[in-house]
Amino acid sequence: DISQMLRKVCQQFRGRMEDKQIELRMDIQPEYHYQGDRRLMEKVFTNVIGNAVAYSPVGAVITVIQKDEVFSVENTGVHIAEEDLERIFTPFYRVDKSRNRNSGGSGLGLYITKTILDHHEIIHNMVNTENGVKFTAFFGDGTINSYEKKRWGVANSYHAQRFMDFPTDLEALSGED
């Protein structure tokens, strides 16, 4: 149950959101089910929502939406340079070059997210919006019609495609033994 899993992950970040005075808006369809690896999908949601919280400024708004076959997270108050968007899912890549392992992140979170989604053949992307940055994943059959591309902001996305080159050791990427 993706719906229940998303609510649980959002709840895990409530304290950090309160500390940063971030408003959380959720529009989660009840009882949406997806056939996939539960642990890996939870890792995806934790990485994406965790990044939204970590990189949002004080007073931002994070919107988590799960409707039909579309999952998205948008955070306001920050944008990512287009050249960084091209590399956002690359291992060890960090948008903020001043950050290191001690000050936050290994640069693997979105790469792990990409790898898991690719393994499940879930199309995904990250784009700048008028108000911030938006991550979107499509749980459908692997096709997106032109209306949906425009509606969800992936018409010209670098990442609205399937990537079939992924490590086979997904257990190692999940961070669990």
Backbone hydrogen bonds, N-H to C=O, Kabsch-Sander energy under -0.5 kcal/mol:
donor,donor_aa,acceptor,acceptor_aa,energy
2,I,32,Y,-2.1
3,S,32,Y,-1.0
5,M,1,D,-1.9
6,L,2,I,-2.7
7,R,3,S,-1.9
8,K,4,Q,-2.1
9,V,5,M,-2.4
10,C,6,L,-2.6
11,Q,7,R,-2.1
12,Q,8,K,-1.6
13,F,9,V,-0.8
13,F,10,C,-1.0
14,R,11,Q,-1.4
17,M,13,F,-2.3
18,E,14,R,-2.7
19,D,15,G,-2.3
20,K,16,R,-1.5
21,Q,18,E,-1.4
22,I,17,M,-3.0
23,E,60,A,-2.4
25,R,23,E,-0.5
25,R,62,I,-3.1
27,D,64,V,-2.7
29,Q,27,D,-0.6
29,Q,66,Q,-3.0
32,Y,29,Q,-0.7
33,H,31,E,-0.6
36,G,34,Y,-1.0
38,R,36,G,-0.7
41,M,37,D,-2.6
42,E,38,R,-2.4
43,K,39,R,-1.7
44,V,40,L,-1.9
45,F,41,M,-2.2
46,T,42,E,-2.6
47,N,43,K,-2.6
48,V,44,V,-2.6
49,I,45,F,-2.5
50,G,46,T,-2.2
51,N,47,N,-2.3
52,A,48,V,-2.0
53,V,49,I,-2.2
54,A,50,G,-2.8
55,Y,51,N,-2.6
56,S,52,A,-0.7
56,S,53,V,-0.7
59,G,20,K,-2.3
60,A,57,P,-1.7
62,I,23,E,-2.9
63,T,61,V,-0.5
63,T,74,E,-2.9
64,V,25,R,-3.0
64,V,62,I,-0.5
65,I,63,T,-0.6
65,I,72,S,-2.9
66,Q,27,D,-2.4
67,K,70,V,-2.1
70,V,67,K,-2.7
71,F,137,A,-2.7
72,S,65,I,-2.8
73,V,135,F,-2.3
74,E,63,T,-2.3
75,N,133,V,-2.3
76,T,61,V,-1.9
77,G,131,N,-2.2
84,D,81,A,-0.9
85,L,81,A,-2.2
86,E,82,E,-1.6
87,R,84,D,-1.0
88,I,84,D,-0.7
88,I,85,L,-0.7
90,T,87,R,-2.3
92,F,107,G,-1.6
93,Y,90,T,-1.7
93,Y,107,G,-0.8
97,K,95,V,-1.0
99,R,96,D,-1.8
103,S,100,N,-0.6
104,G,100,N,-1.2
112,I,108,L,-3.1
113,T,109,G,-2.3
114,K,110,L,-2.7
115,T,111,Y,-2.6
116,I,112,I,-2.6
117,L,113,T,-2.6
118,D,114,K,-2.9
119,H,115,T,-2.3
120,H,116,I,-1.7
121,E,118,D,-1.4
122,I,117,L,-3.1
123,I,121,E,-0.6
123,I,138,F,-0.8
124,H,159,H,-0.8
125,N,136,T,-2.2
127,V,134,K,-2.6
129,T,132,G,-3.1
133,V,75,N,-2.2
134,K,127,V,-3.2
135,F,73,V,-2.8
136,T,125,N,-2.3
137,A,71,F,-2.9
138,F,123,I,-3.0
139,F,69,E,-3.7
139,F,137,A,-0.6
149,K,145,N,-2.3
150,K,146,S,-2.2
151,R,147,Y,-2.8
152,W,148,E,-2.7
153,G,149,K,-0.6
153,G,150,K,-0.8
154,V,149,K,-3.0
155,A,149,K,-0.7
157,S,154,V,-1.1
161,Q,124,H,-0.5
161,Q,159,H,-1.7
164,M,162,R,-0.5
166,F,164,M,-1.0
170,L,168,T,-1.5
173,L,169,D,-1.2
174,S,170,L,-1.7
175,G,171,E,-0.5
175,G,172,A,-0.9
176,E,171,E,-0.8
